[in-house]
C-alpha cells in the first residue's frame, strides 16, 4: 500500500485472526511504528467496511455458481 499511494501506514485495525496475532507480525508493526487496533472477538460489524465488501463478494460468488450450475468445489476459484 505504501508504494501504491506513497503514504505510510500509521494504524492497522484487524480482527483477532491468528495471522494477525503472531509474534513476528507484532514485532514488525512495532519496528515500523504501526499502531495495532484489535476488534472485539465475534463482532464483525466493528470492521464494517471490510466485512461489507467481503459479503458483497461472497454473494456474487454464490449467485454465479448457482446461475451456472457450477459445483461448490469451485468456490475458491470463483472468489479469485
N, C-alpha and C positions, 0 to 999 in steps of 0.2 A: 504494500500500500504506500509506503513512504516513497518509493521510486516512481509510482504512478502519479501521485498528486503533489510530490515534493513537500510533504508535511510530516512531522514526526508524530508518532503515536504517543499520546500522553496518558490515556486511560483505556483500559480494556474491561468491558463488562461481559462476564460469561456465566453460564450455569455451572454447576458443580460436577460437570462431567469429568471422568477420570483423566482425559487427555489434558485438562487444564489444571489438575491438581498435582501433577508430577513435580518433584523437587527441581529437576532441570529447568522446567518452564518457569517456576517461581524464581529461580536464580537468574534466568535470562531476563525476566521482567525487571528485577531489582537492578541488574547491571546496566540496563538500558533506560532506567528512570521511568518505567511504565507502571502506573498505579493500577492495581487489580481490584475490581469490584466483583464480588461473587453474589449472584442472586440466591434467594432462599430456595431450599430444596422443594421440588414439585410445585413450583409456581412459574410456569412458562409465560404467563401473562405479564410478568415483570420484564421480560425481554421481548416486548410486543412486536417491534419491527421485524426482527429476525424470525420470530415464530409465525408471524403473518405471512411472510414470504415463503417460509417452509410449507405452510398449509396450502398456499396457492399452488406451489409446485406439486405437492402430493395429490391435490385434487385434479390437476391437469393430467398427471400420470395415470391416475385411476380412470379418468374418462377416456384417455387414449387407449389404454389396454382393453377396456370394456368395449369401446366402439369398434375396435379392430379385431376383437375376439383373440387377443394375444394372451397366452398363459401368464399367470402371476410370477412365474420363474424368471420372466424378463423384466421385472420391476427395476432392478438396478440399472440395466441398460437404458430403460425408458427415462429414468431420472437423469442420467448423464446426458 
